[in-house]
Amino acid sequence: MSAIDATAFHDFERDGWERAAEHYAGAFGDVTGQIAAPLLDAVRAGHGTRLLDVATGPGVVAAAAAKRGATVTGIDFSPAMIAAARTRHPGITFRDGDAEALPFDDASFDAVVMNFGLLHLARPETAIAEAYRVLRPGGRYAFTVWAPPDQAVGFGMALKAIEAFGRTDVSLPEGPPFFRFSAVDESQQTLNRAGFVDADARVVALTWSLDSADGVFDALSRGGVRTAAVLRAQTPEALDAIRTSVRRSVERYEDGNRFVLPMPAVLASARKPEPGTA
Ligand SMILES: C[S@@+](CC[C@H](N)C(=O)[O-])C[C@H]1O[C@@H](n2cnc3c(N)ncnc32)[C@H](O)[C@@H]1O
């Protein structure tokens, strides 16, 4: 039996994204947007593709798909994120909706994508099943998650600093492991179990370019949810020590007048089989 209270975790995440929405695009938009092209290539998004961007946030991927001529809908369960997406991209359809209960008919899209959303879900398998349901047979699904923290170093340095200088036993609604789908085998097998075919998962190199050595700490403490909540629960002294430690780690990546960190991601994709072809 799972120890996870999925409803509590789901609501904790939604509250967290409402709080983070105004900071998220500034904190992570540049790095998460770098994978839009490979993600859209993985689902063959092009002119006329009916594409659903699940957990769209401020709509970076939705906008890249619209630029290719796709007919795009972006959904997110955070009204603040949807408001931000509408302001940034007024020509695109954005609506409130839950990845775990998509408000669309079966087989209504040619492509479904989710950029850095799956790792935030209380019930990732349910979201993958929902993507499968709303895809037409032959349609394609792709998602991204961060690579493990020893590779996506911005996360690694923050987690190490919290362990060294703070407390990790913070009482939060427990969710699925943040890095579960960072294992390419796990991503591929989960897609296969959901009924997809041609499942593929690979690591894509991204870089996080920051103008301040405090950029990682600031991004994680304001533009995210789980790590932000852990940071909020620290004493002021511990928080200072964590901030200093993360800053020193970032300084090792100085490159000219910026700090450039490797932040690879896993890109997983698959196809919904046509009847009789699986
Ligand atoms: C890390 S952000 C990714 C945003 C965007 N896809 C990007 O690439 O920048 C995660 C997003 O997932 C959304 N989200 C989390 N759980 C969700 C759910 N159950 N249903 C819909 N959206 C969800 C959050 O509101 C947030 O906008």
The ligand as an ORCA input file, in Angstrom:
! r2SCAN-3c Opt
* xyz 0 1
  C       7.800     22.983    -13.926
  S       6.351     23.755    -14.501
  C       6.481     23.442    -16.256
  C       5.810     24.509    -17.078
  C       6.049     24.426    -18.588
  N       5.570     23.179    -19.153
  C       7.475     24.673    -18.952
  O       8.047     23.838    -19.651
  O       8.054     25.681    -18.573
  C       5.131     22.596    -14.010
  C       3.724     23.015    -14.361
  O       2.883     21.898    -14.135
  C       1.641     22.357    -13.673
  N       0.973     21.205    -13.054
  C       1.411     20.474    -12.003
  N       0.523     19.498    -11.727
  C      -0.486     19.612    -12.630
  C      -1.691     18.895    -12.860
  N      -2.061     17.875    -12.087
  N      -2.488     19.293    -13.881
  C      -2.139     20.339    -14.659
  N      -1.035     21.080    -14.471
  C      -0.202     20.704    -13.474
  C       2.023     23.491    -12.748
  O       0.961     24.364    -12.472
  C       3.153     24.141    -13.522
  O       2.667     25.157    -14.372
*
